[in-house]
Amino acid sequence: MEIPLAPELEAKLNQIASQTGKGAGQIVEELVSNYFDHDQWFRHEVEKGLLSLNQGESVTHEEVRLRMKRTLGA
């Protein structure tokens, strides 16, 4: 499979490949694999969130703000 890249992206890809000692194809394969893994995880998390909402489970904006404040230690 061939995927055309804009010259600036191809230059960045070649630079990363050179810096890591990997082939450009290997870098692209890793990136695509990571994208698919993340996409699958994200879709699963969205489905879990929608299921929670459908079951009446939710938190208010204020609750989210307080949880974030505790998590970030602010």
Distance bins in CASP14 RR format, pairs under 12 A and 6 or more apart:
PFRMAT RR
TARGET T0000
AUTHOR 0000-0000-0000
RMODE 2
METHOD distances of the structure
MODEL  1
1 25 0 0 0 0 0 1 0 0 0 0 0
1 28 0 0 0 0 1 0 0 0 0 0 0
1 29 0 0 0 0 0 1 0 0 0 0 0
1 32 0 0 0 0 0 1 0 0 0 0 0
2 25 0 0 0 0 0 1 0 0 0 0 0
2 28 0 0 0 0 0 1 0 0 0 0 0
3 9 0 0 0 0 0 1 0 0 0 0 0
3 10 0 0 0 0 0 1 0 0 0 0 0
3 13 0 0 0 0 0 1 0 0 0 0 0
3 24 0 0 0 0 0 1 0 0 0 0 0
3 25 0 0 0 0 1 0 0 0 0 0 0
3 28 1 0 0 1 0 0 0 0 0 0 0
3 29 0 0 0 0 0 1 0 0 0 0 0
3 31 0 0 0 0 0 1 0 0 0 0 0
3 32 0 0 0 0 1 0 0 0 0 0 0
4 10 0 0 0 0 1 0 0 0 0 0 0
5 11 0 0 0 0 1 0 0 0 0 0 0
5 12 0 0 0 0 1 0 0 0 0 0 0
5 13 1 0 0 1 0 0 0 0 0 0 0
5 14 0 0 0 0 1 0 0 0 0 0 0
5 24 0 0 0 0 1 0 0 0 0 0 0
5 25 0 0 0 0 0 1 0 0 0 0 0
5 27 0 0 0 0 0 1 0 0 0 0 0
5 28 0 0 0 0 1 0 0 0 0 0 0
5 31 0 0 0 0 0 1 0 0 0 0 0
6 12 0 0 0 0 1 0 0 0 0 0 0
6 13 0 0 0 0 0 1 0 0 0 0 0
7 13 0 0 0 0 0 1 0 0 0 0 0
7 14 0 0 0 0 0 1 0 0 0 0 0
8 14 0 0 0 0 0 1 0 0 0 0 0
8 15 0 0 0 0 0 1 0 0 0 0 0
9 15 0 0 0 0 0 1 0 0 0 0 0
9 16 0 0 0 0 0 1 0 0 0 0 0
9 24 0 0 0 0 0 1 0 0 0 0 0
9 27 0 0 0 0 0 1 0 0 0 0 0
9 28 0 0 0 0 0 1 0 0 0 0 0
9 31 0 0 0 0 0 1 0 0 0 0 0
10 16 0 0 0 0 0 1 0 0 0 0 0
10 17 0 0 0 0 0 1 0 0 0 0 0
10 24 0 0 0 0 1 0 0 0 0 0 0
10 25 0 0 0 0 0 1 0 0 0 0 0
10 27 0 0 0 0 0 1 0 0 0 0 0
10 28 0 0 0 0 0 1 0 0 0 0 0
11 17 0 0 0 0 0 1 0 0 0 0 0
11 18 0 0 0 0 0 1 0 0 0 0 0
11 24 0 0 0 0 0 1 0 0 0 0 0
12 18 0 0 0 0 0 1 0 0 0 0 0
12 19 0 0 0 0 0 1 0 0 0 0 0
12 24 0 0 0 0 0 1 0 0 0 0 0
12 27 0 0 0 0 1 0 0 0 0 0 0
12 28 0 0 0 0 0 1 0 0 0 0 0
12 31 0 0 0 0 0 1 0 0 0 0 0
13 19 0 0 0 0 0 1 0 0 0 0 0
13 20 0 0 0 0 0 1 0 0 0 0 0
13 22 0 0 0 0 0 1 0 0 0 0 0
13 23 0 0 0 0 1 0 0 0 0 0 0
13 24 1 0 1 0 0 0 0 0 0 0 0
13 25 0 0 0 0 1 0 0 0 0 0 0
13 26 0 0 0 0 0 1 0 0 0 0 0
13 27 1 0 0 1 0 0 0 0 0 0 0
13 28 1 0 0 1 0 0 0 0 0 0 0
13 29 0 0 0 0 0 1 0 0 0 0 0
13 30 0 0 0 0 0 1 0 0 0 0 0
13 31 0 0 0 0 1 0 0 0 0 0 0
14 20 0 0 0 0 0 1 0 0 0 0 0
14 21 0 0 0 0 0 1 0 0 0 0 0
14 22 0 0 0 0 0 1 0 0 0 0 0
14 23 0 0 0 0 1 0 0 0 0 0 0
14 24 1 0 1 0 0 0 0 0 0 0 0
14 25 0 0 0 0 0 1 0 0 0 0 0
14 27 0 0 0 0 1 0 0 0 0 0 0
14 28 0 0 0 0 0 1 0 0 0 0 0
15 21 0 0 0 0 0 1 0 0 0 0 0
15 22 0 0 0 0 0 1 0 0 0 0 0
15 23 0 0 0 0 0 1 0 0 0 0 0
15 24 0 0 0 0 1 0 0 0 0 0 0
15 27 0 0 0 0 0 1 0 0 0 0 0
16 22 0 0 0 0 1 0 0 0 0 0 0
16 23 0 0 0 0 1 0 0 0 0 0 0
16 24 0 0 0 0 1 0 0 0 0 0 0
16 25 0 0 0 0 0 1 0 0 0 0 0
16 26 0 0 0 0 0 1 0 0 0 0 0
16 27 1 0 1 0 0 0 0 0 0 0 0
16 28 0 0 0 0 0 1 0 0 0 0 0
16 30 0 0 0 0 0 1 0 0 0 0 0
16 31 0 0 0 0 1 0 0 0 0 0 0
17 23 1 0 1 0 0 0 0 0 0 0 0
17 24 1 0 1 0 0 0 0 0 0 0 0
17 25 1 0 0 1 0 0 0 0 0 0 0
17 26 1 0 0 1 0 0 0 0 0 0 0
17 27 1 0 1 0 0 0 0 0 0 0 0
17 28 0 0 0 0 1 0 0 0 0 0 0
17 29 0 0 0 0 0 1 0 0 0 0 0
17 30 0 0 0 0 0 1 0 0 0 0 0
17 31 0 0 0 0 0 1 0 0 0 0 0
18 24 0 0 0 0 1 0 0 0 0 0 0
18 27 0 0 0 0 0 1 0 0 0 0 0
19 27 0 0 0 0 0 1 0 0 0 0 0
20 26 0 0 0 0 1 0 0 0 0 0 0
20 27 1 0 0 1 0 0 0 0 0 0 0
20 30 0 0 0 0 1 0 0 0 0 0 0
21 27 0 0 0 0 1 0 0 0 0 0 0
22 28 0 0 0 0 1 0 0 0 0 0 0
22 29 0 0 0 0 1 0 0 0 0 0 0
22 30 0 0 0 0 1 0 0 0 0 0 0
22 31 0 0 0 0 0 1 0 0 0 0 0
23 29 0 0 0 0 1 0 0 0 0 0 0
23 30 0 0 0 0 0 1 0 0 0 0 0
24 30 0 0 0 0 0 1 0 0 0 0 0
24 31 0 0 0 0 0 1 0 0 0 0 0
25 31 0 0 0 0 1 0 0 0 0 0 0
25 32 0 0 0 0 1 0 0 0 0 0 0
25 33 0 0 0 0 0 1 0 0 0 0 0
26 32 0 0 0 0 0 1 0 0 0 0 0
26 33 0 0 0 0 0 1 0 0 0 0 0
27 33 0 0 0 0 0 1 0 0 0 0 0
27 34 0 0 0 0 0 1 0 0 0 0 0
28 34 0 0 0 0 0 1 0 0 0 0 0
28 35 0 0 0 0 0 1 0 0 0 0 0
29 35 0 0 0 0 0 1 0 0 0 0 0
29 36 0 0 0 0 0 1 0 0 0 0 0
30 36 0 0 0 0 0 1 0 0 0 0 0
30 37 0 0 0 0 0 1 0 0 0 0 0
31 37 0 0 0 0 0 1 0 0 0 0 0
31 38 0 0 0 0 0 1 0 0 0 0 0
32 38 0 0 0 0 0 1 0 0 0 0 0
32 39 0 0 0 0 0 1 0 0 0 0 0
33 39 0 0 0 0 0 1 0 0 0 0 0
33 40 0 0 0 0 0 1 0 0 0 0 0
34 40 0 0 0 0 0 1 0 0 0 0 0
34 41 0 0 0 0 0 1 0 0 0 0 0
35 41 0 0 0 0 0 1 0 0 0 0 0
35 42 0 0 0 0 0 1 0 0 0 0 0
36 42 0 0 0 0 0 1 0 0 0 0 0
36 43 0 0 0 0 0 1 0 0 0 0 0
37 43 0 0 0 0 0 1 0 0 0 0 0
37 44 0 0 0 0 0 1 0 0 0 0 0
38 44 0 0 0 0 0 1 0 0 0 0 0
38 45 0 0 0 0 0 1 0 0 0 0 0
39 45 0 0 0 0 0 1 0 0 0 0 0
39 46 0 0 0 0 0 1 0 0 0 0 0
40 46 0 0 0 0 0 1 0 0 0 0 0
40 47 0 0 0 0 0 1 0 0 0 0 0
41 47 0 0 0 0 0 1 0 0 0 0 0
41 48 0 0 0 0 0 1 0 0 0 0 0
42 48 0 0 0 0 0 1 0 0 0 0 0
42 49 0 0 0 0 0 1 0 0 0 0 0
43 49 0 0 0 0 0 1 0 0 0 0 0
43 50 0 0 0 0 0 1 0 0 0 0 0
44 50 0 0 0 0 0 1 0 0 0 0 0
44 51 0 0 0 0 0 1 0 0 0 0 0
45 51 0 0 0 0 0 1 0 0 0 0 0
45 52 0 0 0 0 0 1 0 0 0 0 0
46 52 0 0 0 0 0 1 0 0 0 0 0
46 53 0 0 0 0 0 1 0 0 0 0 0
47 53 0 0 0 0 0 1 0 0 0 0 0
47 54 0 0 0 0 0 1 0 0 0 0 0
48 54 0 0 0 0 0 1 0 0 0 0 0
48 55 0 0 0 0 0 1 0 0 0 0 0
48 57 0 0 0 0 0 1 0 0 0 0 0
49 55 0 0 0 0 1 0 0 0 0 0 0
49 56 0 0 0 0 0 1 0 0 0 0 0
49 57 0 0 0 0 1 0 0 0 0 0 0
49 58 0 0 0 0 1 0 0 0 0 0 0
49 59 0 0 0 0 0 1 0 0 0 0 0
50 56 0 0 0 0 0 1 0 0 0 0 0
50 57 0 0 0 0 0 1 0 0 0 0 0
50 58 0 0 0 0 0 1 0 0 0 0 0
51 57 0 0 0 0 1 0 0 0 0 0 0
51 58 0 0 0 0 0 1 0 0 0 0 0
52 58 1 0 0 1 0 0 0 0 0 0 0
52 59 0 0 0 0 1 0 0 0 0 0 0
53 59 0 0 0 0 0 1 0 0 0 0 0
57 63 0 0 0 0 0 1 0 0 0 0 0
58 64 0 0 0 0 1 0 0 0 0 0 0
59 65 0 0 0 0 1 0 0 0 0 0 0
59 66 0 0 0 0 1 0 0 0 0 0 0
59 67 1 0 0 1 0 0 0 0 0 0 0
59 68 0 0 0 0 0 1 0 0 0 0 0
60 66 0 0 0 0 1 0 0 0 0 0 0
60 67 0 0 0 0 0 1 0 0 0 0 0
61 67 0 0 0 0 0 1 0 0 0 0 0
61 68 0 0 0 0 0 1 0 0 0 0 0
62 68 0 0 0 0 0 1 0 0 0 0 0
62 69 0 0 0 0 0 1 0 0 0 0 0
63 69 0 0 0 0 0 1 0 0 0 0 0
63 70 0 0 0 0 0 1 0 0 0 0 0
64 70 0 0 0 0 0 1 0 0 0 0 0
64 71 0 0 0 0 0 1 0 0 0 0 0
65 71 0 0 0 0 0 1 0 0 0 0 0
65 72 0 0 0 0 0 1 0 0 0 0 0
65 74 0 0 0 0 0 1 0 0 0 0 0
66 72 0 0 0 0 0 1 0 0 0 0 0
66 73 0 0 0 0 0 1 0 0 0 0 0
66 74 0 0 0 0 0 1 0 0 0 0 0
67 73 0 0 0 0 0 1 0 0 0 0 0
67 74 0 0 0 0 0 1 0 0 0 0 0
68 74 1 0 0 1 0 0 0 0 0 0 0
END
